[in-house]
Amino acid sequence: MTDYLLQQGREDYWPCLDLVAPLHQDFADRHRMQYVVHREPMLPDYPGHWDSVPLLLDLVQREDTGMVLWLDADTLIVGDGDPRDVLRGYDIAMARHPGPPEHYNCGVLMLQAGEDIAAWLQAVLDRAPGTYPWYQQTIMNDLLTAPEWEGRVKTLPHEWNSTVVLRHPERCIIRAWHGYPGGPWARYEAMRKAAGQ
């Protein structure tokens, strides 16, 4: 089985992807994961939020895929921990954010590959494009309220999606700039400082 660390970003996020690439490759190597980065729009007619969904769907449908760790382009691995240990016994893992309304944040997303996960992602995609501001994330959250997902979704500790604008702790495994003001360049600059560059 192959476990993946997956990222993607459109052109305005390429500096972020370049910044994190060596750090995330080191993390993937330490944890025997394959690091995969895509730079092209996957669904160019939809907002960039959607690009993760077909990429994830492709991976979880492969017979040799184990788990997939998705990281938005505005995330930076700053600590260490094995995502398989966190996901073990669950199919999906995401942190909860306050909203309103309170919701699972898919900027850091762990998935255990399988038919149910593929069907869930396909159902998300079938409901595209969704509505501003969270698009696919709102659809994911809505679908996860179905009875069949009870007990199968783990709430990640914030150390796995420690979000700057929510004042989550700096001591963490993954630092995130979701919702950081100023757009991609401001996020890049903040991430560069956090990376000590």
SVG drawing of the C-alpha trace seen along z (x, -y; Angstrom):
<svg xmlns="http://www.w3.org/2000/svg" viewBox="-29 -42 45 45">
<polyline fill="none" stroke="black" stroke-width="0.4" points="0.0,0.0 1.1,-3.6 0.3,-6.4 0.3,-9.9 0.9,-13.5 -1.0,-15.5 -0.9,-19.2 -2.1,-21.4 -2.2,-25.1 -3.0,-27.4 -0.3,-29.9 -0.9,-32.5 0.0,-29.8 3.1,-28.4 5.5,-30.4 3.8,-28.8 4.3,-25.3 7.9,-26.1 8.5,-27.3 7.1,-24.2 8.3,-21.5 11.6,-20.6 10.1,-20.5 7.1,-18.5 9.3,-16.1 11.4,-15.5 8.2,-14.8 6.9,-12.4 10.3,-10.6 10.4,-10.2 6.9,-8.6 7.3,-6.6 4.7,-8.5 4.8,-9.6 4.7,-13.4 2.6,-14.5 2.2,-18.2 0.0,-19.4 0.2,-23.0 -2.5,-23.1 -6.2,-23.9 -8.1,-20.6 -11.6,-22.2 -10.8,-25.6 -14.4,-26.6 -14.8,-26.4 -13.1,-28.3 -9.7,-26.8 -11.1,-25.3 -12.5,-22.5 -9.2,-21.3 -8.5,-19.0 -11.6,-16.9 -10.8,-15.2 -7.2,-14.7 -8.3,-13.0 -10.9,-11.0 -8.3,-9.7 -6.0,-8.6 -8.6,-6.9 -9.9,-4.8 -6.5,-3.3 -6.2,0.3 -2.8,-0.3 -3.6,-3.5 -3.7,-3.3 -4.3,-6.8 -4.1,-10.3 -3.1,-13.4 -4.3,-16.5 -2.7,-19.9 -3.9,-23.2 -1.2,-25.3 -1.3,-27.7 -0.2,-25.1 3.3,-24.4 4.5,-21.3 6.5,-22.6 6.4,-19.5 6.3,-15.8 3.8,-13.0 2.6,-10.1 -0.8,-10.8 -1.6,-7.1 -1.6,-7.0 -4.1,-9.8 -6.4,-8.3 -6.3,-4.7 -9.8,-3.3 -11.5,-6.1 -12.2,-6.9 -11.9,-10.7 -10.2,-13.2 -10.5,-17.0 -10.3,-19.7 -13.4,-21.6 -13.5,-25.3 -15.9,-27.7 -17.6,-29.3 -20.4,-30.3 -21.6,-27.7 -19.1,-25.3 -17.7,-23.0 -15.0,-20.5 -12.2,-22.4 -10.9,-20.5 -7.7,-22.5 -6.0,-19.5 -7.8,-16.3 -6.9,-12.7 -8.7,-9.9 -8.5,-6.2 -8.9,-5.0 -11.9,-2.8 -15.2,-2.6 -17.1,-4.6 -14.6,-7.5 -14.6,-7.5 -18.4,-7.6 -18.4,-10.4 -15.9,-12.5 -18.0,-11.7 -21.1,-12.9 -19.3,-16.1 -18.2,-16.7 -21.7,-16.0 -22.9,-19.0 -20.4,-21.4 -19.9,-24.4 -21.5,-25.1 -21.7,-28.5 -19.3,-31.2 -17.3,-31.2 -16.6,-27.5 -17.9,-25.8 -16.8,-22.1 -16.3,-22.3 -19.9,-23.1 -21.0,-20.2 -18.5,-17.8 -19.9,-18.9 -23.5,-18.4 -22.9,-14.9 -21.1,-13.9 -24.2,-14.5 -25.7,-11.3 -26.2,-8.4 -23.7,-6.1 -20.8,-8.4 -21.5,-8.3 -18.4,-7.1 -16.3,-7.2 -15.1,-10.8 -12.4,-11.8 -12.0,-15.4 -8.4,-16.3 -6.6,-18.0 -5.8,-21.6 -2.1,-20.7 -2.8,-19.1 -4.4,-22.2 -3.2,-25.1 -4.8,-28.1 -3.2,-31.5 -6.3,-33.6 -8.0,-31.4 -5.0,-32.0 -4.3,-28.3 -1.0,-27.4 2.3,-27.9 3.6,-24.7 2.0,-22.2 2.5,-19.8 0.9,-21.7 0.5,-25.5 -2.2,-26.9 -3.0,-30.3 -6.6,-29.6 -8.5,-32.9 -5.3,-35.0 -5.9,-38.5 -4.1,-39.9 -4.3,-37.0 -1.7,-34.5 1.3,-36.8 0.6,-37.8 0.2,-34.2 3.5,-33.3 5.3,-36.1 3.8,-34.9 4.7,-31.3 8.2,-32.3 8.8,-33.9 7.3,-30.9 9.7,-28.7 12.7,-30.8 13.5,-32.0"/>
</svg>
